[in-house]
Amino acid sequence: MSLTHFLITSAALFSIGLYMVVAKKNAIQVLIGIELILNAAILNLVAFGRYDKLNNNGQTFALFAIVLAAATTAVALAIILNVYRKYKTIEPDSINQLKD
């Protein structure tokens, strides 16, 4: 596979993720869209790292990005669960105040 195939796949993942972030009304679907965008960036890092024969910086940055994405997902899910407990919904449009 050439670098172009990886870049086209990454652009498709990014586009789908961006659509999910902009168009969806559910907080979990927005979170999934953000994860798709992060996966597109990680795919780019690995693809460019594969075609750079001198060093493995792309794979190293991708590993850090994966760890960071897992940590942010855990925090975001905890926030979504706490918002659901208080407001009984996870639709961002229906939550209009965060203070008591």
Biopython code that builds the backbone (N, CA, C, O; Angstrom):
import numpy as np
from Bio.PDB.StructureBuilder import StructureBuilder

atoms = [
    (1, "MET", "N", (0.839, -1.177, 0.000)),
    (1, "MET", "CA", (0.000, 0.000, 0.000)),
    (1, "MET", "C", (0.885, 1.241, 0.000)),
    (1, "MET", "O", (1.932, 1.281, 0.647)),
    (2, "SER", "N", (0.449, 2.229, -0.724)),
    (2, "SER", "CA", (1.232, 3.453, -0.787)),
    (2, "SER", "C", (0.758, 4.440, 0.281)),
    (2, "SER", "O", (-0.250, 4.223, 0.954)),
    (3, "LEU", "N", (1.499, 5.502, 0.411)),
    (3, "LEU", "CA", (1.165, 6.526, 1.390)),
    (3, "LEU", "C", (-0.171, 7.186, 1.067)),
    (3, "LEU", "O", (-0.888, 7.625, 1.966)),
    (4, "THR", "N", (-0.496, 7.254, -0.202)),
    (4, "THR", "CA", (-1.746, 7.873, -0.621)),
    (4, "THR", "C", (-2.961, 7.131, -0.069)),
    (4, "THR", "O", (-3.948, 7.755, 0.320)),
    (5, "HIS", "N", (-2.889, 5.810, -0.036)),
    (5, "HIS", "CA", (-4.010, 5.030, 0.506)),
    (5, "HIS", "C", (-4.243, 5.348, 1.986)),
    (5, "HIS", "O", (-5.381, 5.488, 2.435)),
    (6, "PHE", "N", (-3.146, 5.458, 2.728)),
    (6, "PHE", "CA", (-3.276, 5.781, 4.144)),
    (6, "PHE", "C", (-3.851, 7.182, 4.336)),
    (6, "PHE", "O", (-4.680, 7.403, 5.218)),
    (7, "LEU", "N", (-3.412, 8.117, 3.513)),
    (7, "LEU", "CA", (-3.892, 9.486, 3.650)),
    (7, "LEU", "C", (-5.358, 9.619, 3.260)),
    (7, "LEU", "O", (-6.093, 10.390, 3.877)),
    (8, "ILE", "N", (-5.792, 8.883, 2.249)),
    (8, "ILE", "CA", (-7.207, 8.908, 1.868)),
    (8, "ILE", "C", (-8.073, 8.295, 2.965)),
    (8, "ILE", "O", (-9.139, 8.820, 3.284)),
    (9, "THR", "N", (-7.620, 7.195, 3.534)),
    (9, "THR", "CA", (-8.346, 6.569, 4.642)),
    (9, "THR", "C", (-8.414, 7.508, 5.843)),
    (9, "THR", "O", (-9.451, 7.622, 6.497)),
    (10, "SER", "N", (-7.311, 8.172, 6.124)),
    (10, "SER", "CA", (-7.284, 9.115, 7.235)),
    (10, "SER", "C", (-8.210, 10.299, 6.981)),
    (10, "SER", "O", (-8.893, 10.754, 7.899)),
    (11, "ALA", "N", (-8.242, 10.799, 5.765)),
    (11, "ALA", "CA", (-9.141, 11.908, 5.437)),
    (11, "ALA", "C", (-10.598, 11.489, 5.570)),
    (11, "ALA", "O", (-11.432, 12.275, 6.020)),
    (12, "ALA", "N", (-10.912, 10.253, 5.179)),
    (12, "ALA", "CA", (-12.278, 9.750, 5.323)),
    (12, "ALA", "C", (-12.660, 9.628, 6.802)),
    (12, "ALA", "O", (-13.764, 10.011, 7.190)),
    (13, "LEU", "N", (-11.754, 9.098, 7.628)),
    (13, "LEU", "CA", (-12.019, 9.003, 9.065)),
    (13, "LEU", "C", (-12.220, 10.381, 9.679)),
    (13, "LEU", "O", (-13.123, 10.586, 10.490)),
    (14, "PHE", "N", (-11.369, 11.324, 9.284)),
    (14, "PHE", "CA", (-11.486, 12.680, 9.814)),
    (14, "PHE", "C", (-12.814, 13.308, 9.414)),
    (14, "PHE", "O", (-13.460, 13.967, 10.229)),
    (15, "SER", "N", (-13.223, 13.109, 8.168)),
    (15, "SER", "CA", (-14.479, 13.689, 7.690)),
    (15, "SER", "C", (-15.681, 13.105, 8.419)),
    (15, "SER", "O", (-16.597, 13.837, 8.795)),
    (16, "ILE", "N", (-15.682, 11.801, 8.618)),
    (16, "ILE", "CA", (-16.778, 11.157, 9.349)),
    (16, "ILE", "C", (-16.811, 11.641, 10.793)),
    (16, "ILE", "O", (-17.881, 11.913, 11.338)),
    (17, "GLY", "N", (-15.642, 11.748, 11.409)),
    (17, "GLY", "CA", (-15.578, 12.243, 12.783)),
    (17, "GLY", "C", (-16.043, 13.676, 12.912)),
    (17, "GLY", "O", (-16.744, 14.020, 13.863)),
    (18, "LEU", "N", (-15.658, 14.518, 11.963)),
    (18, "LEU", "CA", (-16.088, 15.911, 11.990)),
    (18, "LEU", "C", (-17.589, 16.017, 11.806)),
    (18, "LEU", "O", (-18.233, 16.832, 12.466)),
    (19, "TYR", "N", (-18.156, 15.214, 10.927)),
    (19, "TYR", "CA", (-19.611, 15.202, 10.750)),
    (19, "TYR", "C", (-20.303, 14.792, 12.043)),
    (19, "TYR", "O", (-21.317, 15.379, 12.422)),
    (20, "MET", "N", (-19.759, 13.788, 12.717)),
    (20, "MET", "CA", (-20.394, 13.329, 13.955)),
    (20, "MET", "C", (-20.330, 14.396, 15.039)),
    (20, "MET", "O", (-21.279, 14.550, 15.807)),
    (21, "VAL", "N", (-19.237, 15.127, 15.112)),
    (21, "VAL", "CA", (-19.115, 16.171, 16.127)),
    (21, "VAL", "C", (-20.091, 17.309, 15.844)),
    (21, "VAL", "O", (-20.704, 17.845, 16.768)),
    (22, "VAL", "N", (-20.236, 17.679, 14.581)),
    (22, "VAL", "CA", (-21.077, 18.822, 14.233)),
    (22, "VAL", "C", (-22.563, 18.467, 14.227)),
    (22, "VAL", "O", (-23.380, 19.264, 14.689)),
    (23, "ALA", "N", (-22.930, 17.306, 13.724)),
    (23, "ALA", "CA", (-24.340, 17.012, 13.455)),
    (23, "ALA", "C", (-25.059, 16.250, 14.553)),
    (23, "ALA", "O", (-26.284, 16.333, 14.630)),
    (24, "LYS", "N", (-24.372, 15.523, 15.392)),
    (24, "LYS", "CA", (-25.057, 14.671, 16.353)),
    (24, "LYS", "C", (-25.491, 15.451, 17.586)),
    (24, "LYS", "O", (-24.853, 16.424, 17.988)),
    (25, "LYS", "N", (-26.582, 15.002, 18.170)),
    (25, "LYS", "CA", (-27.149, 15.649, 19.351)),
    (25, "LYS", "C", (-26.841, 14.898, 20.640)),
    (25, "LYS", "O", (-27.127, 15.402, 21.726)),
    (26, "ASN", "N", (-26.276, 13.730, 20.545)),
    (26, "ASN", "CA", (-25.991, 12.889, 21.694)),
    (26, "ASN", "C", (-24.529, 13.073, 22.094)),
    (26, "ASN", "O", (-23.650, 13.067, 21.233)),
    (27, "ALA", "N", (-24.261, 13.235, 23.379)),
    (27, "ALA", "CA", (-22.899, 13.495, 23.843)),
    (27, "ALA", "C", (-21.966, 12.309, 23.580)),
    (27, "ALA", "O", (-20.782, 12.507, 23.306)),
    (28, "ILE", "N", (-22.476, 11.104, 23.658)),
    (28, "ILE", "CA", (-21.638, 9.937, 23.412)),
    (28, "ILE", "C", (-21.262, 9.850, 21.937)),
    (28, "ILE", "O", (-20.138, 9.471, 21.609)),
    (29, "GLN", "N", (-22.186, 10.197, 21.045)),
    (29, "GLN", "CA", (-21.869, 10.206, 19.622)),
    (29, "GLN", "C", (-20.857, 11.298, 19.285)),
    (29, "GLN", "O", (-20.013, 11.110, 18.409)),
    (30, "VAL", "N", (-20.933, 12.429, 19.968)),
    (30, "VAL", "CA", (-19.932, 13.477, 19.781)),
    (30, "VAL", "C", (-18.573, 12.982, 20.244)),
    (30, "VAL", "O", (-17.559, 13.249, 19.599)),
    (31, "LEU", "N", (-18.546, 12.264, 21.356)),
    (31, "LEU", "CA", (-17.291, 11.699, 21.854)),
    (31, "LEU", "C", (-16.712, 10.682, 20.872)),
    (31, "LEU", "O", (-15.498, 10.640, 20.674)),
    (32, "ILE", "N", (-17.551, 9.877, 20.266)),
    (32, "ILE", "CA", (-17.086, 8.924, 19.261)),
    (32, "ILE", "C", (-16.519, 9.661, 18.054)),
    (32, "ILE", "O", (-15.522, 9.226, 17.477)),
    (33, "GLY", "N", (-17.139, 10.766, 17.669)),
    (33, "GLY", "CA", (-16.614, 11.571, 16.569)),
    (33, "GLY", "C", (-15.243, 12.137, 16.878)),
    (33, "GLY", "O", (-14.373, 12.160, 16.007)),
    (34, "ILE", "N", (-15.038, 12.593, 18.101)),
    (34, "ILE", "CA", (-13.727, 13.097, 18.506)),
    (34, "ILE", "C", (-12.691, 11.979, 18.453)),
    (34, "ILE", "O", (-11.553, 12.201, 18.040)),
    (35, "GLU", "N", (-13.080, 10.794, 18.867)),
    (35, "GLU", "CA", (-12.166, 9.653, 18.797)),
    (35, "GLU", "C", (-11.804, 9.310, 17.351)),
    (35, "GLU", "O", (-10.660, 8.953, 17.068)),
    (36, "LEU", "N", (-12.762, 9.415, 16.441)),
    (36, "LEU", "CA", (-12.457, 9.172, 15.030)),
    (36, "LEU", "C", (-11.466, 10.199, 14.494)),
    (36, "LEU", "O", (-10.578, 9.858, 13.713)),
    (37, "ILE", "N", (-11.612, 11.440, 14.907)),
    (37, "ILE", "CA", (-10.665, 12.474, 14.486)),
    (37, "ILE", "C", (-9.277, 12.169, 15.033)),
    (37, "ILE", "O", (-8.285, 12.303, 14.316)),
    (38, "LEU", "N", (-9.198, 11.764, 16.289)),
    (38, "LEU", "CA", (-7.900, 11.395, 16.864)),
    (38, "LEU", "C", (-7.294, 10.183, 16.163)),
    (38, "LEU", "O", (-6.084, 10.134, 15.942)),
    (39, "ASN", "N", (-8.121, 9.214, 15.816)),
    (39, "ASN", "CA", (-7.615, 8.040, 15.098)),
    (39, "ASN", "C", (-7.101, 8.405, 13.715)),
    (39, "ASN", "O", (-6.140, 7.805, 13.236)),
    (40, "ALA", "N", (-7.722, 9.371, 13.073)),
    (40, "ALA", "CA", (-7.224, 9.836, 11.774)),
    (40, "ALA", "C", (-5.840, 10.466, 11.922)),
    (40, "ALA", "O", (-4.955, 10.235, 11.099)),
    (41, "ALA", "N", (-5.661, 11.257, 12.968)),
    (41, "ALA", "CA", (-4.346, 11.859, 13.211)),
    (41, "ALA", "C", (-3.304, 10.799, 13.538)),
    (41, "ALA", "O", (-2.165, 10.886, 13.081)),
    (42, "ILE", "N", (-3.682, 9.807, 14.320)),
    (42, "ILE", "CA", (-2.748, 8.722, 14.665)),
    (42, "ILE", "C", (-2.372, 7.932, 13.419)),
    (42, "ILE", "O", (-1.212, 7.554, 13.255)),
    (43, "LEU", "N", (-3.335, 7.680, 12.544)),
    (43, "LEU", "CA", (-3.046, 6.979, 11.293)),
    (43, "LEU", "C", (-2.056, 7.764, 10.442)),
    (43, "LEU", "O", (-1.165, 7.177, 9.828)),
    (44, "ASN", "N", (-2.203, 9.084, 10.401)),
    (44, "ASN", "CA", (-1.237, 9.904, 9.678)),
    (44, "ASN", "C", (0.152, 9.801, 10.284)),
    (44, "ASN", "O", (1.142, 9.686, 9.561)),
    (45, "LEU", "N", (0.230, 9.842, 11.614)),
    (45, "LEU", "CA", (1.534, 9.734, 12.271)),
    (45, "LEU", "C", (2.222, 8.413, 11.942)),
    (45, "LEU", "O", (3.414, 8.386, 11.633)),
    (46, "VAL", "N", (1.474, 7.334, 12.009)),
    (46, "VAL", "CA", (2.054, 6.017, 11.728)),
    (46, "VAL", "C", (2.423, 5.887, 10.251)),
    (46, "VAL", "O", (3.465, 5.322, 9.920)),
    (47, "ALA", "N", (1.582, 6.402, 9.371)),
    (47, "ALA", "CA", (1.863, 6.298, 7.935)),
    (47, "ALA", "C", (3.114, 7.078, 7.565)),
    (47, "ALA", "O", (3.968, 6.573, 6.836)),
    (48, "PHE", "N", (3.230, 8.307, 8.061)),
    (48, "PHE", "CA", (4.436, 9.077, 7.749)),
    (48, "PHE", "C", (5.658, 8.493, 8.437)),
    (48, "PHE", "O", (6.762, 8.555, 7.896)),
    (49, "GLY", "N", (5.474, 7.924, 9.626)),
    (49, "GLY", "CA", (6.593, 7.278, 10.302)),
    (49, "GLY", "C", (7.065, 6.025, 9.578)),
    (49, "GLY", "O", (8.250, 5.695, 9.608)),
    (50, "ARG", "N", (6.143, 5.333, 8.932)),
    (50, "ARG", "CA", (6.518, 4.122, 8.193)),
    (50, "ARG", "C", (7.353, 4.455, 6.961)),
    (50, "ARG", "O", (8.274, 3.717, 6.610)),
    (51, "TYR", "N", (7.029, 5.560, 6.313)),
    (51, "TYR", "CA", (7.739, 5.916, 5.086)),
    (51, "TYR", "C", (8.983, 6.761, 5.339)),
    (51, "TYR", "O", (9.688, 7.119, 4.395)),
    (52, "ASP", "N", (9.260, 7.082, 6.596)),
    (52, "ASP", "CA", (10.511, 7.744, 6.960)),
    (52, "ASP", "C", (11.436, 6.678, 7.507)),
    (52, "ASP", "O", (11.258, 6.215, 8.634)),
    (53, "LYS", "N", (12.419, 6.286, 6.723)),
    (53, "LYS", "CA", (13.276, 5.146, 7.080)),
    (53, "LYS", "C", (14.327, 5.491, 8.135)),
    (53, "LYS", "O", (14.954, 4.583, 8.681)),
    (54, "LEU", "N", (14.540, 6.772, 8.436)),
    (54, "LEU", "CA", (15.630, 7.144, 9.323)),
    (54, "LEU", "C", (15.289, 6.993, 10.803)),
    (54, "LEU", "O", (16.153, 6.621, 11.597)),
    (55, "ASN", "N", (14.071, 7.270, 11.179)),
    (55, "ASN", "CA", (13.712, 7.184, 12.599)),
    (55, "ASN", "C", (12.261, 6.725, 12.752)),
    (55, "ASN", "O", (11.512, 6.626, 11.780)),
    (56, "ASN", "N", (11.896, 6.453, 13.990)),
    (56, "ASN", "CA", (10.544, 5.973, 14.294)),
    (56, "ASN", "C", (9.764, 6.997, 15.118)),
    (56, "ASN", "O", (8.998, 6.628, 16.008)),
    (57, "ASN", "N", (9.957, 8.267, 14.826)),
    (57, "ASN", "CA", (9.270, 9.297, 15.609)),
    (57, "ASN", "C", (7.758, 9.252, 15.420)),
    (57, "ASN", "O", (7.022, 9.561, 16.357)),
    (58, "GLY", "N", (7.277, 8.882, 14.254)),
    (58, "GLY", "CA", (5.845, 8.809, 14.012)),
    (58, "GLY", "C", (5.171, 7.777, 14.901)),
    (58, "GLY", "O", (4.108, 8.029, 15.469)),
    (59, "GLN", "N", (5.805, 6.606, 15.016)),
    (59, "GLN", "CA", (5.235, 5.569, 15.875)),
    (59, "GLN", "C", (5.290, 5.971, 17.348)),
    (59, "GLN", "O", (4.378, 5.651, 18.111)),
    (60, "THR", "N", (6.339, 6.661, 17.747)),
    (60, "THR", "CA", (6.457, 7.104, 19.132)),
    (60, "THR", "C", (5.372, 8.120, 19.467)),
    (60, "THR", "O", (4.718, 8.012, 20.505)),
    (61, "PHE", "N", (5.180, 9.101, 18.596)),
    (61, "PHE", "CA", (4.123, 10.083, 18.827)),
    (61, "PHE", "C", (2.746, 9.429, 18.783)),
    (61, "PHE", "O", (1.852, 9.825, 19.531)),
    (62, "ALA", "N", (2.563, 8.441, 17.925)),
    (62, "ALA", "CA", (1.281, 7.736, 17.844)),
    (62, "ALA", "C", (0.996, 6.993, 19.152)),
    (62, "ALA", "O", (-0.142, 6.979, 19.621)),
    (63, "LEU", "N", (2.011, 6.386, 19.732)),
    (63, "LEU", "CA", (1.824, 5.689, 21.004)),
    (63, "LEU", "C", (1.385, 6.657, 22.092)),
    (63, "LEU", "O", (0.469, 6.355, 22.856)),
    (64, "PHE", "N", (2.030, 7.820, 22.170)),
    (64, "PHE", "CA", (1.622, 8.829, 23.150)),
    (64, "PHE", "C", (0.210, 9.336, 22.866)),
    (64, "PHE", "O", (-0.554, 9.590, 23.798)),
    (65, "ALA", "N", (-0.137, 9.484, 21.610)),
    (65, "ALA", "CA", (-1.480, 9.956, 21.257)),
    (65, "ALA", "C", (-2.536, 8.927, 21.640)),
    (65, "ALA", "O", (-3.623, 9.304, 22.077)),
    (66, "ILE", "N", (-2.247, 7.652, 21.489)),
    (66, "ILE", "CA", (-3.188, 6.600, 21.874)),
    (66, "ILE", "C", (-3.410, 6.605, 23.385)),
    (66, "ILE", "O", (-4.545, 6.488, 23.848)),
    (67, "VAL", "N", (-2.336, 6.738, 24.145)),
    (67, "VAL", "CA", (-2.461, 6.791, 25.606)),
    (67, "VAL", "C", (-3.253, 8.024, 26.027)),
    (67, "VAL", "O", (-4.108, 7.946, 26.909)),
    (68, "LEU", "N", (-2.968, 9.159, 25.397)),
    (68, "LEU", "CA", (-3.686, 10.387, 25.709)),
    (68, "LEU", "C", (-5.163, 10.282, 25.335)),
    (68, "LEU", "O", (-6.019, 10.779, 26.067)),
    (69, "ALA", "N", (-5.473, 9.646, 24.213)),
    (69, "ALA", "CA", (-6.865, 9.470, 23.793)),
    (69, "ALA", "C", (-7.619, 8.575, 24.772)),
    (69, "ALA", "O", (-8.784, 8.834, 25.077)),
    (70, "ALA", "N", (-6.968, 7.531, 25.264)),
    (70, "ALA", "CA", (-7.625, 6.654, 26.240)),
    (70, "ALA", "C", (-7.912, 7.395, 27.542)),
    (70, "ALA", "O", (-8.971, 7.217, 28.143)),
    (71, "ALA", "N", (-6.975, 8.217, 27.972)),
    (71, "ALA", "CA", (-7.184, 8.972, 29.209)),
    (71, "ALA", "C", (-8.301, 9.999, 29.050)),
    (71, "ALA", "O", (-9.137, 10.148, 29.942)),
    (72, "THR", "N", (-8.321, 10.699, 27.934)),
    (72, "THR", "CA", (-9.372, 11.703, 27.737)),
    (72, "THR", "C", (-10.740, 11.058, 27.582)),
    (72, "THR", "O", (-11.745, 11.634, 27.999)),
    (73, "THR", "N", (-10.794, 9.879, 26.992)),
    (73, "THR", "CA", (-12.069, 9.176, 26.871)),
    (73, "THR", "C", (-12.605, 8.780, 28.242)),
    (73, "THR", "O", (-13.802, 8.901, 28.500)),
    (74, "ALA", "N", (-11.734, 8.311, 29.112)),
    (74, "ALA", "CA", (-12.169, 7.937, 30.459)),
    (74, "ALA", "C", (-12.703, 9.153, 31.214)),
    (74, "ALA", "O", (-13.726, 9.059, 31.892)),
    (75, "VAL", "N", (-12.026, 10.279, 31.102)),
    (75, "VAL", "CA", (-12.485, 11.492, 31.780)),
    (75, "VAL", "C", (-13.803, 11.977, 31.175)),
    (75, "VAL", "O", (-14.712, 12.369, 31.905)),
    (76, "ALA", "N", (-13.908, 11.952, 29.852)),
    (76, "ALA", "CA", (-15.134, 12.410, 29.203)),
    (76, "ALA", "C", (-16.326, 11.530, 29.566)),
    (76, "ALA", "O", (-17.420, 12.044, 29.799)),
    (77, "LEU", "N", (-16.134, 10.224, 29.618)),
    (77, "LEU", "CA", (-17.236, 9.339, 30.017)),
    (77, "LEU", "C", (-17.652, 9.582, 31.461)),
    (77, "LEU", "O", (-18.837, 9.507, 31.785)),
    (78, "ALA", "N", (-16.690, 9.872, 32.331)),
    (78, "ALA", "CA", (-17.038, 10.186, 33.724)),
    (78, "ALA", "C", (-17.850, 11.472, 33.796)),
    (78, "ALA", "O", (-18.804, 11.562, 34.569)),
    (79, "ILE", "N", (-17.480, 12.462, 33.000)),
    (79, "ILE", "CA", (-18.241, 13.714, 32.980)),
    (79, "ILE", "C", (-19.647, 13.477, 32.432)),
    (79, "ILE", "O", (-20.621, 14.007, 32.967)),
    (80, "ILE", "N", (-19.752, 12.693, 31.380)),
    (80, "ILE", "CA", (-21.072, 12.408, 30.797)),
    (80, "ILE", "C", (-21.957, 11.674, 31.800)),
    (80, "ILE", "O", (-23.148, 11.968, 31.902)),
    (81, "LEU", "N", (-21.392, 10.728, 32.535)),
    (81, "LEU", "CA", (-22.186, 10.011, 33.545)),
    (81, "LEU", "C", (-22.666, 10.940, 34.651)),
    (81, "LEU", "O", (-23.805, 10.826, 35.106)),
    (82, "ASN", "N", (-21.809, 11.858, 35.089)),
    (82, "ASN", "CA", (-22.234, 12.808, 36.125)),
    (82, "ASN", "C", (-23.295, 13.773, 35.613)),
    (82, "ASN", "O", (-24.218, 14.119, 36.351)),
    (83, "VAL", "N", (-23.183, 14.208, 34.376)),
    (83, "VAL", "CA", (-24.204, 15.076, 33.790)),
    (83, "VAL", "C", (-25.521, 14.315, 33.670)),
    (83, "VAL", "O", (-26.584, 14.882, 33.922)),
    (84, "TYR", "N", (-25.466, 13.048, 33.290)),
    (84, "TYR", "CA", (-26.695, 12.255, 33.174)),
    (84, "TYR", "C", (-27.366, 12.076, 34.530)),
    (84, "TYR", "O", (-28.592, 12.130, 34.631)),
    (85, "ARG", "N", (-26.567, 11.863, 35.573)),
    (85, "ARG", "CA", (-27.159, 11.709, 36.906)),
    (85, "ARG", "C", (-27.897, 12.965, 37.347)),
    (85, "ARG", "O", (-28.933, 12.881, 38.006)),
    (86, "LYS", "N", (-27.366, 14.126, 36.985)),
    (86, "LYS", "CA", (-27.985, 15.376, 37.431)),
    (86, "LYS", "C", (-29.157, 15.795, 36.555)),
    (86, "LYS", "O", (-30.191, 16.207, 37.081)),
    (87, "TYR", "N", (-29.028, 15.702, 35.228)),
    (87, "TYR", "CA", (-30.042, 16.236, 34.316)),
    (87, "TYR", "C", (-30.907, 15.164, 33.656)),
    (87, "TYR", "O", (-31.890, 15.500, 32.996)),
    (88, "LYS", "N", (-30.572, 13.900, 33.814)),
    (88, "LYS", "CA", (-31.315, 12.778, 33.223)),
    (88, "LYS", "C", (-31.350, 12.825, 31.689)),
    (88, "LYS", "O", (-32.279, 12.296, 31.078)),
    (89, "THR", "N", (-30.367, 13.439, 31.079)),
    (89, "THR", "CA", (-30.227, 13.457, 29.630)),
    (89, "THR", "C", (-28.748, 13.670, 29.288)),
    (89, "THR", "O", (-27.983, 14.217, 30.082)),
    (90, "ILE", "N", (-28.371, 13.223, 28.092)),
    (90, "ILE", "CA", (-27.002, 13.461, 27.643)),
    (90, "ILE", "C", (-26.978, 14.267, 26.341)),
    (90, "ILE", "O", (-25.973, 14.297, 25.630)),
    (91, "GLU", "N", (-28.096, 14.912, 26.048)),
    (91, "GLU", "CA", (-28.149, 15.781, 24.875)),
    (91, "GLU", "C", (-27.577, 17.142, 25.248)),
    (91, "GLU", "O", (-28.103, 17.806, 26.142)),
    (92, "PRO", "N", (-26.506, 17.571, 24.577)),
    (92, "PRO", "CA", (-25.873, 18.847, 24.944)),
    (92, "PRO", "C", (-26.791, 20.061, 24.770)),
    (92, "PRO", "O", (-26.633, 21.051, 25.484)),
    (93, "ASP", "N", (-27.747, 20.006, 23.835)),
    (93, "ASP", "CA", (-28.621, 21.152, 23.618)),
    (93, "ASP", "C", (-29.624, 21.358, 24.742)),
    (93, "ASP", "O", (-30.039, 22.491, 24.990)),
    (94, "SER", "N", (-30.017, 20.313, 25.417)),
    (94, "SER", "CA", (-31.023, 20.442, 26.464)),
    (94, "SER", "C", (-30.423, 20.814, 27.817)),
    (94, "SER", "O", (-31.161, 21.155, 28.741)),
    (95, "ILE", "N", (-29.128, 20.757, 27.949)),
    (95, "ILE", "CA", (-28.466, 21.158, 29.194)),
    (95, "ILE", "C", (-28.037, 22.612, 29.019)),
    (95, "ILE", "O", (-27.053, 22.893, 28.335)),
    (96, "ASN", "N", (-28.772, 23.530, 29.632)),
    (96, "ASN", "CA", (-28.499, 24.932, 29.393)),
    (96, "ASN", "C", (-27.809, 25.626, 30.544)),
    (96, "ASN", "O", (-27.393, 26.776, 30.403)),
    (97, "GLN", "N", (-27.674, 24.963, 31.678)),
    (97, "GLN", "CA", (-26.951, 25.577, 32.784)),
    (97, "GLN", "C", (-26.187, 24.491, 33.530)),
    (97, "GLN", "O", (-26.656, 23.361, 33.666)),
    (98, "LEU", "N", (-25.017, 24.852, 34.003)),
    (98, "LEU", "CA", (-24.197, 23.909, 34.750)),
    (98, "LEU", "C", (-24.118, 24.263, 36.221)),
    (98, "LEU", "O", (-23.533, 23.512, 37.002)),
    (99, "LYS", "N", (-24.687, 25.382, 36.615)),
    (99, "LYS", "CA", (-24.735, 25.760, 38.026)),
    (99, "LYS", "C", (-26.066, 25.340, 38.624)),
    (99, "LYS", "O", (-27.048, 25.150, 37.906)),
    (100, "ASP", "N", (-26.093, 25.198, 39.937)),
    (100, "ASP", "CA", (-27.350, 24.871, 40.634)),
    (100, "ASP", "C", (-28.275, 26.034, 40.705)),
    (100, "ASP", "O", (-29.369, 25.920, 41.258)),
]
sb = StructureBuilder()
sb.init_structure("model")
sb.init_model(0)
sb.init_chain("A")
sb.init_seg("    ")
for serial, (resi, resn, name, xyz) in enumerate(atoms, 1):
    if name == "N":
        sb.init_residue(resn, " ", resi, " ")
    sb.init_atom(name, np.array(xyz, "f"), 0.0, 1.0, " ", f" {name:<3s}", serial, name[0])
structure = sb.get_structure()
